[in-house]
Amino acid sequence: MNYLKLSFAFFILCFSINLSASAQQDTAILSNILNKSKIIAERYPAEKVYLHFDKPYYSVADTMFFKAYLTYEQNVPSALSKVVYVDLINSQDSIVKSLKLPVTNSVAYGSLELDMINFKQGNYHVRAYTVWMFNSDPDYFFTKTIPIGEAIDKKLITHISYNNTQTDKSQVIDAQIQFKNLDKIPVAGKSVNWNVTSNYEVVSKGRGLTDQNGILKISIVPRKNEFITTGNLVTEVNMGNQEPPVTASFVLKPVVGKNDIQFFPEGGELIKGVPTQVAFKAINQKGLGVDLTGTLTDNDGNQITTFTSSHLGMGSFYLNAEGAKTYKANITFKDGSKKSFDLPKAIESGISIQATASNPELINFKIVANDTYFQQNQGKSIYIVAQNGGRIYYAAQSKLQTQVTAAKIPADKFPSGIIQMSLFAADGQPISERLVFVLHKNAMNLTLKTDLPAYKPRQKVRMTVSAKDSTQRLVGDFSISVTDLQKVPVDENTETTILSSVLLSSDLKGFVERPNYYFIKTDEKKRQELDILMLTQGYRRFSYKEILANRFPVTTYMPEQGITVTGTLRDRTGMPVKRGALRLTSPGRTLSSEALTSNMGLFTFPNLVFEDGMELLINAKYNAAGSNMMIMLDNPPFPEVTKNPSSATEIVNIDSTLSSYLDNSKKQYSNLRTLKEVKITGATVKKPSHQDYIALTGLSMMADHTIDGERFKDCNDLITCLKTLAVGMTFDIDKFYVSRSYNQGDRTPVQIFINGNAVDAVSVSSVMPNDVESVEIFTQDQLGIVFKQYQCNGVIVINTKKVEKSNISLADLKKMMPQSNMLKFTPKGYTKARDFYSPKYVTQTSSYTGNDLRTTIYWNPKVITNAAGDTAVEFYNADGKGTYRAVIEGVDANGNVGRFVYRYTVK
């Protein structure tokens, strides 16, 4: 369905026959609302990013494949940004990998190798964004939890459960861990040493013995006033028989609190005398929905109604608030706990908008005023506006002549997605709001079909793609993933899909549980549950109160059109150089660009294209007095690293949850294990560390945290990157602090050392990131010698790479010194995506020796339908038998998003 034709056109409808020719003042108020909304739509379009992955989880040594889709208003392919960023963040909230991808025709292709050095088993989360999205809340970044398992170095299979008991003065975590060997036999009667670290300090430790079922029970009691919010439990199992101990680690995220519930009156307020639907949402300590039953009583103890949750702790009931009465909900949660909650107090005078979306073809709504409000405002104007993504699709004005005014809007007037319906009073101020979800099933009929219903292993598959709507064939951009369902089982309800992300989650703040549930075989029941979700989630792309008061969003960042290098050219006195000439080149002159500085000495090299890791050179030597110039680069913007907003979806027991996948990975990567066990003897090359310097010998031999220099290879400015990578540290103004102490009010700074020399934070920028061997972080000093001598709390040691000693002439030394009018640097460039390897079996044994254990059978991010809305792809099955699952997702030029799941059999 093409909504582009609507542009900013809106539909003026009448509520009743009482709507006459609008007065000039009434028209001006409505026009003001529409014009302010138009400014939002045209000047501040909301860009969205969605990533389609080849599968929902991975193993160390896998390659992650994905495609990025960029859309904006009406979900059409975005013409704004030409660069998209993808970060992979671990459970310690540190960025492990960051990718910069070029956007062509509103899509980008990416891959990420999960190498054995940087990746360990655990929960990661990916976030994707553009620089234009920095102008909005980070809540609108695309995020997704991705579990990564370990199969190569696995020695034990574990399963943990724990319970947190906490008061204001104490905390006890009772944990139960089961250990099994790789044959899934319990490891019984083995002694286990364990310790728990939090904020890089050991807060609890002990020893125990596994029982006949391989189960170890421990009680974790942290030190006084040092409660564990996020901790790391490390166990060391003594296997006996002269075998080395085997370690296993677990992330602990104990939660505090009890089940809770919130109530949301339709339209925003509970109004006396107005029958109102009151939605509710109950969650447990982890933020997941919890089912309940309840009764509603008034202040006299009379039971008004009973209610029960219908889906994920959500539901609703109707209440007609009377007089001075107050109301209380008496709840019994699924776990048997009981509690009473007060409902919001009803207001004396009010009007609200109420809607029903049970009919997918219509939006039925009514405006209801209570007696008091009606008597005070009878005959006055009211206005209603319905928008999606800032675009107005419906607007109307009327006089308040009756207490109830009803109307219908055909759903085909709106695009699929969240519709915000807002009611305005006579003075143009918003007074009530209702969200409604519209889903057009026939907007895109996307299908897959194979040439055969069943296949043999390694047999060729021909799959056709068809994209059509009710009237025409659609030209669209799609991606296809085919996986072996026996090895990659999936819970479709919890999946993040292009439908659940673009149409639902991306427009809502907060966590949406099981988002894809609402898009699988959507029936009347699911439409009602989705409508309850609209009542309980907040839509906050913008606030009408703000824009009507001319308080528009602040635009600090513009959409990137490519890689841009900016900075300032100054002379040795610090003054800017006007109209200075600069040249930027790469090795071999594969890249060359020239620029002139402005009157303020600013320069820009726009629209550069180069791969990540390339060293560039900026040269200013051709200017008059060029030998006395300094080139200073601007640091590109980078969003703060935050905790996983979807932490409730993290998997506690990856071993058991991903057992089918990891069993296959163990076979698939068995050669890597063999290679890793080869021992190579030879002289050990000692790397630089704090132990090389007398001033730091008082510190512990092992740092609390070490950052390998390889992590800084994509860094432009060391201090900027250190702010993100220095885990356990907080940077404020111009100093680092130990986060634990800083949060408790201690402002004793961290002392920084560069090769054993004490420096301030400003000096860190003088170190070239590529010269860093390692950064050691110490949050404690057992002997207290260094902390006392330097009056600090915490130490950061920056070790640079050693340079081989050799005899060198003065002339050679001068050549090695950096020239003041030149600057070498390695900015973040584009990451090249790997091609997905898909073998071709011309014969049963050709092209692929050994067992074909692939989990992703086929990945193609470049599927384009032709003018007939069709295309075809071909690939070969692996050796696995059973059901294969094909998923296609994508978007057409008109903003119709589509997804289809197809299954076929291999036997």
C-alpha positions in Angstrom: 0.0 0.0 0.0 1.5 3.4 -1.0 1.3 6.0 1.6 3.8 8.3 0.0 1.0 9.9 -2.0 -0.5 11.1 1.3 2.7 13.1 2.2 1.4 15.6 4.6 -2.1 15.5 3.4 -4.6 14.7 6.2 -8.2 13.9 6.4 -10.7 16.3 7.9 -13.7 14.3 9.1 -16.8 15.3 11.1 -17.7 13.9 14.4 -21.4 14.7 14.0 -23.7 17.0 12.2 -22.9 19.7 14.7 -19.6 20.4 12.8 -20.3 23.6 10.9 -17.9 25.9 9.0 -15.0 26.5 11.4 -14.5 29.8 13.0 -11.3 31.7 12.1 -9.9 31.2 15.6 -10.7 27.4 15.6 -9.0 27.0 12.2 -6.0 28.9 13.5 -5.6 26.6 16.5 -5.9 23.5 14.4 -3.5 24.9 11.8 -1.0 25.7 14.5 -1.1 22.1 15.7 -0.7 20.8 12.2 2.1 23.2 11.3 4.1 22.3 14.4 3.7 18.7 13.6 4.8 19.3 10.0 8.0 20.9 11.3 8.7 17.8 13.3 8.1 15.6 10.3 10.2 17.6 7.8 13.0 18.9 10.0 13.4 16.1 12.5 12.5 12.8 10.7 13.1 9.8 12.9 15.6 7.4 11.3 15.5 3.7 12.3 18.0 0.9 11.9 17.1 -2.8 11.8 19.6 -5.7 11.5 18.6 -9.1 10.1 21.1 -11.8 11.3 21.7 -15.2 9.7 20.7 -16.9 13.0 19.8 -15.9 16.6 22.9 -17.1 18.4 26.5 -18.2 17.8 29.5 -20.1 19.0 33.1 -18.9 19.4 34.8 -19.2 16.0 31.6 -18.6 14.1 31.2 -15.7 11.7 28.2 -13.5 12.3 26.4 -12.3 9.1 23.9 -9.5 9.0 22.2 -6.9 6.9 21.3 -3.4 8.0 18.1 -1.8 6.8 17.7 2.0 7.3 14.2 3.5 7.2 12.5 6.7 8.2 9.1 8.3 8.0 6.4 5.9 6.8 9.1 3.2 7.0 10.4 4.1 3.5 14.1 3.4 2.8 16.0 6.3 4.4 17.7 8.8 2.2 19.4 10.5 5.2 22.4 8.6 6.4 25.1 6.9 4.3 27.0 5.4 7.3 25.8 3.0 9.9 27.6 1.8 13.1 27.3 -1.6 14.7 28.8 -2.3 18.2 29.0 -5.7 19.9 29.1 -5.3 23.7 29.9 -8.0 26.3 28.3 -8.6 29.7 30.8 -6.3 31.4 29.4 -3.5 29.2 32.6 -3.2 27.2 32.7 -2.9 23.4 34.4 -5.9 22.0 34.0 -4.9 18.3 32.8 -1.8 16.5 32.0 -1.7 12.8 31.5 1.2 10.5 29.6 0.2 7.3 28.8 2.1 4.1 25.1 2.5 3.3 24.0 2.1 -0.3 20.4 2.3 -1.3 19.5 2.4 2.4 21.1 -0.9 3.2 24.4 -2.1 4.4 26.1 -5.5 4.6 28.2 -6.7 7.5 30.0 -9.7 9.0 31.9 -10.2 12.2 34.3 -13.0 13.0 33.9 -14.3 16.6 37.6 -15.0 17.2 38.9 -17.1 20.0 40.9 -14.2 21.5 38.3 -11.6 22.0 35.2 -13.7 22.5 34.3 -16.0 25.4 31.0 -17.7 26.2 28.4 -15.2 27.5 25.6 -12.8 26.7 26.4 -10.0 24.3 24.2 -7.3 22.9 24.5 -5.6 19.6 23.5 -2.0 19.0 23.2 -0.3 15.7 22.7 3.4 15.0 23.6 6.4 12.8 25.1 9.7 13.8 21.7 11.4 13.0 20.2 9.2 15.7 22.5 10.9 18.3 20.0 13.7 18.3 17.4 11.4 19.9 17.4 9.2 23.0 19.7 6.1 22.8 16.6 4.1 23.6 15.8 4.3 19.9 19.0 2.6 18.8 18.5 -0.9 17.5 19.5 -3.4 20.2 19.4 -7.2 20.4 20.7 -9.7 22.8 23.0 -12.3 21.2 24.2 -15.3 23.2 27.6 -16.7 22.2 28.5 -20.2 23.4 31.9 -22.0 23.7 32.5 -25.4 22.2 36.2 -25.4 21.4 37.8 -25.1 24.9 34.9 -26.6 26.7 35.8 -29.0 29.5 32.6 -28.9 31.6 28.9 -28.5 30.9 27.3 -26.4 33.7 23.9 -25.3 34.9 23.4 -22.6 37.6 20.5 -21.3 39.5 20.6 -18.8 42.4 18.3 -16.8 44.7 19.1 -13.4 46.2 18.0 -12.5 49.7 18.7 -8.9 50.5 17.9 -6.4 53.2 19.2 -2.9 53.9 22.1 -4.4 55.8 22.8 -7.8 54.4 22.8 -9.9 51.2 23.0 -13.6 50.8 23.1 -15.3 47.4 22.3 -19.1 47.5 23.6 -20.7 44.4 23.3 -24.3 43.0 25.7 -25.4 40.2 25.6 -28.7 38.4 28.8 -29.9 36.7 28.9 -32.5 33.9 31.7 -33.7 31.7 31.5 -33.5 27.9 29.7 -36.9 27.9 27.0 -35.3 30.1 27.9 -37.5 33.1 27.7 -35.7 36.5 31.1 -34.8 38.0 30.5 -36.3 41.4 32.6 -36.1 44.6 35.0 -33.4 43.4 36.3 -30.5 45.5 35.6 -27.1 44.1 37.2 -23.8 45.0 35.2 -20.7 44.2 35.4 -16.9 44.5 33.2 -14.0 43.5 34.5 -10.7 42.2 32.6 -7.5 42.0 34.0 -4.2 40.9 37.3 -6.1 40.3 37.6 -7.1 44.0 37.1 -10.5 45.5 34.1 -10.1 47.8 33.4 -13.7 48.8 35.2 -17.1 48.4 34.9 -20.7 49.7 35.3 -24.4 49.0 32.8 -27.2 48.6 32.2 -30.7 47.3 29.9 -31.9 44.5 27.3 -34.5 45.4 26.4 -37.6 43.5 24.6 -35.6 40.9 27.5 -33.2 40.3 25.7 -30.4 42.2 27.6 -27.9 44.3 25.6 -25.7 46.7 27.2 -22.5 48.0 26.1 -19.5 50.0 27.7 -16.2 48.9 27.9 -13.5 51.6 29.7 -10.4 50.4 31.6 -8.0 52.7 29.6 -5.5 54.7 28.1 -2.7 52.7 29.5 -4.1 49.4 26.4 -5.6 47.9 26.7 -7.4 44.6 24.8 -6.0 41.7 26.9 -7.5 39.0 29.5 -10.1 39.9 31.6 -12.9 38.4 31.6 -16.3 40.1 34.6 -18.4 39.2 34.7 -22.1 40.1 37.8 -24.3 40.0 37.0 -28.0 39.9 39.7 -30.4 41.0 39.3 -33.3 38.6 41.9 -35.6 40.3 44.0 -38.3 38.5 46.7 -35.8 38.0 44.4 -33.8 35.7 44.7 -30.0 35.9 41.8 -28.1 37.6 39.0 -27.0 35.3 37.5 -23.6 35.7 34.0 -22.3 34.9 32.7 -18.8 35.4 29.2 -17.4 35.7 27.9 -13.9 35.6 25.7 -13.0 38.6 23.1 -10.3 38.3 21.1 -10.6 41.5 17.8 -8.7 41.5 16.2 -7.0 44.4 12.5 -6.4 45.0 9.2 -8.1 44.6 6.5 -8.4 41.9 5.1 -5.0 41.0 2.1 -3.7 39.0 1.2 -0.4 37.3 -2.2 0.8 36.2 -2.9 2.9 33.0 -6.3 4.5 32.6 -7.3 4.8 28.9 -6.8 8.4 27.7 -4.3 9.1 30.5 -6.6 9.9 33.5 -9.3 8.2 35.6 -12.2 10.5 35.4 -15.2 10.5 37.8 -18.4 9.4 36.2 -16.7 8.2 33.0 -16.6 4.4 32.4 -12.9 3.8 31.7 -10.8 0.9 30.6 -7.9 0.5 33.0 -5.0 -1.5 31.7 -2.4 -3.0 33.9 1.1 -4.5 33.6 2.7 -6.7 36.3 6.4 -7.6 36.2 8.7 -9.6 38.4 12.2 -8.5 39.6 13.8 -9.2 36.3 11.3 -7.0 34.4 9.4 -9.9 32.8 5.6 -10.1 32.8 4.0 -12.2 35.6 0.5 -13.5 35.5 -2.0 -12.6 38.2 -5.6 -12.6 39.4 -7.2 -9.8 41.3 -10.2 -8.1 42.8 -11.1 -4.4 42.8 -12.6 -2.9 45.9 -13.7 0.5 46.9 -12.9 2.4 50.2 -15.9 0.8 51.8 -14.6 -2.7 51.1 -17.2 -3.4 48.4 -16.0 -5.6 45.6 -16.4 -3.8 42.2 -15.0 -6.4 39.8 -12.6 -9.2 39.3 -9.9 -9.4 36.7 -7.0 -11.6 35.5 -4.0 -11.1 33.2 -4.4 -12.2 29.6 -0.8 -12.1 28.3 2.6 -11.6 29.9 1.1 -10.0 33.1 -1.0 -7.5 31.1 -4.8 -7.2 31.0 -7.5 -4.6 31.7 -10.8 -4.0 33.4 -13.5 -1.3 33.4 -14.2 1.1 36.2 -16.7 3.9 36.6 -15.2 6.0 39.4 -17.9 7.5 41.7 -17.9 10.5 43.9 -15.3 10.6 46.6 -14.5 6.9 46.5 -11.0 5.5 46.2 -10.2 2.1 44.8 -7.7 -0.6 45.6 -6.6 -3.7 43.6 -6.0 -6.8 45.6 -3.5 -8.9 43.6 -2.5 -12.6 43.8 0.5 -13.2 41.6 1.3 -16.5 40.0 4.0 -17.4 42.5 1.3 -17.1 45.3 2.4 -13.8 46.7 -0.3 -11.3 47.5 -0.3 -7.5 47.7 -2.8 -4.6 47.5 -2.2 -1.5 45.3 -4.0 1.8 45.2 -5.4 2.9 41.9 -4.7 6.4 40.6 -7.1 8.9 42.1 -10.0 10.0 39.8 -10.0 13.7 38.7 -13.1 15.8 39.3 -13.4 17.2 35.8 -12.1 15.7 32.5 -12.5 14.4 29.0 -10.7 11.5 27.3 -10.3 9.7 24.0 -11.2 6.0 24.0 -10.7 3.6 21.1 -11.1 0.0 20.1 -9.1 -1.8 17.4 -10.7 -5.2 17.4 -11.8 -4.7 13.8 -8.6 -4.6 11.6 -10.4 -2.5 9.0 -11.6 0.3 11.3 -10.5 2.4 14.2 -13.5 3.1 16.3 -13.1 5.9 18.8 -15.2 8.1 21.0 -14.6 11.3 23.1 -16.2 11.1 26.5 -16.6 14.0 29.0 -17.9 13.8 32.5 -20.7 16.1 33.8 -18.5 18.7 35.3 -16.2 19.1 32.3 -19.2 19.2 29.9 -21.0 21.9 31.9 -17.8 24.0 32.0 -16.9 23.5 28.3 -20.2 22.9 26.4 -20.1 24.5 23.0 -16.3 25.0 23.0 -14.1 23.6 20.3 -12.2 20.3 20.6 -9.6 19.0 18.1 -8.3 15.5 17.4 -5.1 14.6 15.5 -3.8 11.2 14.6 -0.2 10.8 13.5 2.5 8.2 12.7 6.2 9.2 12.7 5.3 12.9 12.9 3.1 12.7 9.8 -0.6 13.7 10.3 -3.0 11.3 8.6 -6.2 12.4 10.3 -7.3 15.7 11.8 -10.7 17.1 12.8 -12.4 19.8 14.9 -15.8 19.9 16.5 -17.9 21.6 19.1 -18.5 19.9 22.4 -22.3 19.5 22.1 -22.7 16.1 23.8 -20.9 14.2 26.5 -20.1 11.3 24.1 -19.0 11.8 20.5 -18.2 8.7 18.4 -16.5 8.3 15.0 -14.8 5.7 12.8 -11.7 6.0 10.7 -10.9 3.5 8.0 -7.6 1.8 8.9 -6.4 2.1 5.3 -5.9 5.8 5.9 -2.8 4.9 8.0 0.4 3.0 7.4 1.1 0.0 9.5 2.5 0.8 12.9 1.7 2.8 16.0 -0.9 5.6 15.6 -0.9 8.3 18.2 -4.3 9.9 18.6 -4.3 13.1 20.6 -7.2 15.2 21.8 -6.8 19.0 22.3 -8.9 21.4 24.2 -10.2 24.7 23.0 -7.0 26.5 23.8 -5.0 24.0 21.7 -3.4 22.2 24.6 -3.2 18.4 24.6 -5.6 16.8 27.2 -5.8 13.1 26.3 -3.9 10.5 24.2 -4.5 7.0 23.0 -2.1 4.7 21.0 -3.6 2.4 18.4 -1.8 -0.2 16.4 -2.6 -0.7 12.7 -1.4 -3.8 10.8 -2.2 -4.2 7.1 -1.9 -7.9 6.3 -2.0 -7.4 2.6 0.5 -4.5 2.5 3.1 -7.0 1.3 2.4 -10.6 0.6 5.9 -12.0 0.7 6.4 -15.7 0.0 9.1 -18.3 -0.5 8.6 -21.6 -2.4 11.0 -24.4 -3.3 10.9 -26.5 -6.4 10.5 -29.7 -4.4 8.7 -30.5 -1.1 11.6 -32.6 0.2 15.3 -33.0 -0.6 18.3 -35.2 0.1 21.5 -34.0 1.9 23.7 -31.9 -0.4 20.9 -31.7 -3.0 20.5 -28.5 -4.9 17.6 -26.3 -3.9 15.9 -23.7 -6.1 13.8 -21.2 -4.1 11.6 -18.6 -5.7 10.7 -15.3 -4.0 7.4 -13.4 -4.6 6.5 -10.0 -3.3 3.1 -8.6 -4.1 0.3 -6.5 -2.5 -3.4 -6.6 -3.2 -3.0 -4.6 -6.4 0.5 -4.7 -7.7 3.8 -6.5 -7.8 6.5 -5.0 -5.6 10.1 -4.3 -6.2 11.9 -4.7 -2.9 15.3 -5.3 -1.2 15.4 -8.5 0.9 17.7 -10.9 2.7 17.3 -14.6 3.1 18.7 -16.9 5.8 18.3 -20.7 5.7 19.2 -22.7 8.8 19.1 -26.3 10.0 16.3 -26.3 12.5 17.6 -29.4 14.4 20.9 -27.5 15.1 19.4 -24.0 15.4 16.1 -24.3 17.2 14.3 -21.0 17.8 11.5 -19.6 19.8 9.7 -17.5 17.2 7.7 -15.5 19.8 10.9 -14.0 21.3 12.6 -13.2 18.0 13.4 -9.7 17.0 12.1 -9.3 13.4 11.8 -6.6 10.9 8.0 -6.4 11.7 8.4 -6.3 15.5 11.3 -3.8 15.3 10.4 -1.4 12.6 6.6 -1.3 13.4 6.6 -1.7 17.1 9.7 -1.7 19.4 11.5 1.1 17.6 8.7 3.6 18.4 8.4 2.6 22.1 10.5 3.4 25.0 11.3 0.5 27.4 11.5 -3.2 27.0 8.9 -5.1 24.9 8.7 -8.7 25.9 8.2 -11.3 23.2 7.7 -8.7 20.4 7.3 -11.1 17.6 4.4 -13.0 19.3 2.0 -10.3 18.0 2.9 -10.9 14.4 2.7 -14.7 14.2 -0.8 -15.7 12.9 -2.3 -12.5 14.2 -6.0 -13.1 15.2 -8.6 -11.2 17.2 -7.1 -12.4 20.5 -3.6 -11.1 19.6 -5.0 -7.8 18.3 -6.7 -7.3 21.7 -3.4 -8.2 23.5 -1.5 -5.8 21.2 -4.1 -3.1 22.0 -3.4 -3.7 25.8 0.3 -3.3 25.0 -0.5 0.1 23.4 -2.2 1.2 26.7 0.8 0.2 28.9 3.8 1.4 26.7 4.8 5.0 26.2 5.2 6.5 22.7 7.5 9.4 23.1 9.0 10.4 19.8 8.0 13.9 20.7 5.7 15.8 23.1 2.9 18.0 21.8 3.3 20.3 24.8 6.9 20.9 23.9 6.5 21.6 20.2 3.4 23.8 20.7 5.5 25.9 23.1 8.1 26.1 20.3 10.5 23.9 22.2 11.7 21.7 19.3 14.4 19.1 19.5 18.0 20.3 19.4 19.9 19.1 16.3 23.5 18.8 17.1 24.5 16.2 14.5 23.7 16.0 10.8 23.3 12.8 8.8 26.6 11.5 7.6 27.1 11.3 3.9 30.4 9.4 4.1 33.6 9.4 6.1 34.7 12.9 7.0 37.9 14.0 8.6 37.8 17.4 10.2 40.2 19.4 12.3 42.1 22.7 12.8 45.3 24.0 11.3 47.3 26.2 13.7 50.7 27.9 13.8 53.1 27.4 16.7 51.6 30.2 18.6 48.2 28.5 18.6 46.6 30.9 16.1 44.4 29.4 13.3 45.9 29.4 9.8 43.5 31.1 7.3 43.2 29.5 3.8 45.9 27.0 4.6 46.3 24.2 2.1 46.3 20.6 3.2 46.5 17.3 1.4 45.3 13.9 2.6 46.8 10.8 1.2 47.0 7.1 1.8 49.9 4.6 1.2 50.4 4.1 -2.5 48.2 7.3 -3.1 45.1 5.1 -3.5 43.3 7.9 -1.7 44.0 11.6 -2.2 42.1 14.7 -1.3 42.8 18.4 -0.8 41.3 21.1 1.4 41.6 24.7 2.3 41.0 26.0 5.8 38.4 28.5 6.7 39.1 31.9 8.4 39.0 30.0 11.7 41.6 27.5 10.5 39.0 24.7 10.2 39.4 22.0 7.5 37.2 19.2 6.2 37.9 16.2 4.0 34.5 14.9 3.1 33.2 11.8 1.4 36.3 9.7 1.9 36.2 5.9 1.2 38.8 3.7 2.8 38.9 0.4 4.6 39.4 0.1 8.4 43.0 0.0 9.5 44.4 2.1 6.7 47.0 4.7 7.8 46.4 8.2 6.4 48.7 11.2 6.1 47.7 14.9 6.3 50.4 17.3 4.9 50.5 21.0 5.4 54.2 21.6 4.3 53.4 23.4 1.1 52.1 26.5 2.9 54.2 29.5 3.6 56.0 28.9 6.9 54.7 25.4 6.6 57.4 24.1 8.9 55.8 25.9 11.9 52.2 24.5 11.6 50.3 22.0 13.8 47.5 19.8 12.5 44.8 19.0 15.2 42.1 16.5 14.4 38.5 16.5 15.8 37.4 13.4 17.6 34.3 11.8 16.0 31.2 11.5 18.2 30.6 8.3 20.0 27.7 7.3 22.1 28.2 6.3 25.7 28.2 2.5 26.4 25.1 1.6 28.4 23.9 -1.6 29.9 21.8 -4.0 27.8 18.3 -2.5 27.6 17.0 -6.0 26.9 18.9 -7.8 29.8 15.7 -9.7 30.6 16.3 -11.7 27.4 19.8 -12.8 28.4 20.3 -16.6 28.8 21.6 -17.6 32.2 22.5 -21.2 31.2 24.0 -21.1 27.7 25.3 -24.7 27.9 21.9 -26.2 28.3 19.9 -23.7 26.3 22.2 -24.0 23.2 23.1 -27.6 23.7 22.0 -28.7 20.2 24.0 -25.9 18.6 27.1 -26.3 20.7 27.2 -30.1 20.2 27.4 -29.5 16.5 30.0 -26.7 17.0 32.2 -29.1 19.0 32.3 -31.4 15.9 32.6 -28.5 13.4 35.6 -26.9 15.1 37.3 -30.0 16.4 40.4 -29.2 14.3 40.7 -25.8 16.1 41.0 -27.6 19.4 43.7 -29.9 18.0 45.7 -26.9 16.7 45.3 -25.0 20.0 46.7 -27.9 22.0 50.0 -28.0 20.0 52.8 -26.8 22.3 55.5 -24.7 20.8 58.6 -24.3 22.9 61.0 -21.4 22.6 62.2 -18.3 24.2 59.4 -16.2 25.8 59.4 -12.6 24.7 58.7 -10.5 27.8 56.2 -7.8 27.1 56.4 -4.4 28.8 54.5 -4.1 32.1 54.4 -2.1 35.3 57.0 -4.4 36.8 59.6 -2.8 34.6 59.5 0.4 36.6 60.8 0.8 40.1 58.1 3.4 41.0 55.4 0.7 40.4 57.0 -2.4 41.9 54.8 -1.9 45.0 51.7 -2.8 43.0 50.4 -6.4 42.7 52.1 -8.5 40.1 48.7 -9.0 38.3 46.6 -6.0 37.3 42.9 -6.0 38.2 42.2 -5.5 34.5 44.4 -5.4 31.4 43.5 -3.9 28.0 45.5 -5.3 25.1 47.0 -2.8 22.8 45.2 -4.4 19.9 42.0 -3.0 21.3 43.2 0.5 20.4 44.0 -0.1 16.8 40.9 1.7 15.5 41.4 4.6 17.9 42.1 8.2 16.9 42.7 9.6 20.4 43.9 7.4 23.2 42.1 9.3 26.1 38.8 9.2 24.2 39.0 5.4 23.8 40.3 4.9 27.3 37.1 6.5 28.7 35.2 3.6 27.1 37.5 0.7 27.6 38.8 1.4 31.1 36.3 -0.8 32.9 35.7 0.1 36.6 36.8 3.7 35.9 34.8 6.9 35.7 36.1 9.9 33.8 34.9 13.3 35.1 36.1 16.7 33.7 39.9 15.9 33.4 40.5 13.0 35.8 39.8 9.3 36.1 38.3 7.8 39.3 37.6 4.3 40.6 33.9 4.0 39.8 33.1 2.2 43.1 34.6 5.0 45.2 33.3 7.8 42.9 29.8 6.5 43.3 30.2 6.7 47.1 31.3 10.3 46.9 35.1 9.8 47.0 36.9 12.3 44.7 40.4 11.0 45.1 41.7 10.7 41.5 43.5 7.9 39.7 47.2 8.4 38.9 48.2 7.7 35.3 51.7 6.4 34.4 53.1 6.3 30.9 56.1 3.9 30.9 56.6 4.4 34.6 56.3 8.2 34.5 53.5 9.9 36.4 51.4 12.2 34.1 48.0 13.8 34.0 45.1 12.8 31.8 45.8 15.4 29.2 49.2 13.9 28.5 47.5 10.6 27.5 46.5 12.2 24.1 50.2 12.5 23.3 50.5 8.7 23.0 49.8 7.3 19.6 47.2 4.5 20.0 49.1 2.1 17.7 52.1 2.4 20.0 50.3 1.0 23.0 51.3 -2.5 24.1 48.9 -2.7 27.0 47.0 -0.7 29.6 47.0 -2.0 33.2 44.3 -0.9 35.6 44.7 -1.2 39.4 41.8 -0.4 41.6 43.6 -1.4 44.8 47.1 -1.3 46.2 47.6 -4.1 48.8 50.8 -2.5 50.3 49.5 1.1 49.9 52.9 2.3 48.8 52.0 3.8 45.4 48.6 5.1 46.5 50.2 6.9 49.5 53.1 8.3 47.6 51.0 9.8 44.8 47.9 10.6 46.9 45.7 8.6 44.6 43.1 6.0 44.6 43.7 3.7 41.6 46.4 3.5 39.0 46.3 3.3 35.2 49.6 2.2 33.6 50.1 2.7 29.9 52.8 0.6 28.4 54.1 1.4 25.0 55.7 -1.1 22.6 59.4 -1.7 23.0 61.7 -0.4 20.2 64.6 -2.6 19.3 67.9 -1.0 20.3 70.2 -0.2 17.4 72.9 2.3 16.4 71.3 5.1 14.5 72.7 8.3 13.0 71.4 11.8 13.8 70.1 12.1 10.3 68.1 8.8 10.6 66.8 10.0 14.0 65.5 13.2 12.5 63.7 11.2 9.8 62.0 9.1 12.5 60.8 12.2 14.4 57.2 13.2 13.4 57.2 16.4 11.4 55.2 19.2 12.8 53.5 19.9 9.4 52.5 16.3 8.9 50.2 14.0 10.8 49.9 10.3 10.4 46.8 8.7 11.9 44.6 5.6 11.5 40.9 6.7 11.6 37.9 4.3 11.7 37.3 3.2 8.2 34.7 0.9 6.6 34.7 -2.7 7.6 34.6 -5.0 4.6 31.9 -7.7 4.9 33.0 -11.3 4.1 31.2 -13.3 1.5 29.1 -16.1 2.8 30.6 -19.4 1.6 28.1 -21.9 0.2 29.5 -25.0 -1.3 28.4 -26.4 -4.7 27.9 -30.1 -5.0 28.0 -30.9 -8.6 28.6 -34.5 -7.4 27.9 -35.9 -4.0 31.6 -35.6 -2.9 32.8 -32.5 -4.8 33.7 -29.1 -3.3 33.4 -30.1 0.4 35.4 -32.8 2.0 34.4 -34.4 5.3 31.0 -33.9 7.0 29.1 -30.8 6.0 28.0 -29.6 9.5 26.9 -26.1 8.5 24.2 -24.5 10.7 23.5 -21.6 8.4 22.9 -23.4 5.1 22.5 -20.2 3.0 22.8 -16.5 3.6 22.0 -13.9 0.9 21.6 -10.3 1.8 21.3 -9.0 -1.7 17.9 -10.4 -2.9 16.2 -7.9 -5.2 12.8 -8.6 -6.8 12.3 -7.6 -10.4 9.4 -5.6 -11.9 7.3 -8.7 -11.7 7.9 -8.9 -8.0 9.8 -12.2 -8.4 13.3 -13.6 -8.2 15.0 -16.9 -7.5 18.0 -18.2 -5.6 19.9 -21.5 -5.6 22.0 -23.3 -3.0 22.9 -26.7 -1.7 21.8 -28.5 1.5 24.3 -29.7 4.1 24.5 -33.2 5.6 22.0 -32.6 8.3 18.6 -34.2 8.0 15.3 -32.9 9.2 13.6 -29.6 8.8 15.3 -26.6 7.3 13.9 -23.1 8.1 14.1 -20.2 5.5 13.4 -16.7 6.6 13.1 -13.7 4.2 12.8 -10.1 5.4 12.9 -6.8 3.6 11.2 -3.6 2.6 10.0 -2.1 -0.7 10.3 1.5 -2.0 6.8 2.4 -0.5 7.7 1.5 3.0 6.0 -1.8 3.2 8.0 -4.2 5.4 7.6 -7.9 5.0 8.7 -11.2 6.5 8.0 -14.8 5.6 9.1 -18.1 7.2 9.2 -21.3 5.0 10.2 -24.8 6.0 11.2 -27.8 3.9 12.4 -31.3 4.7 15.8 -33.0 4.1 15.7 -36.7 4.4 
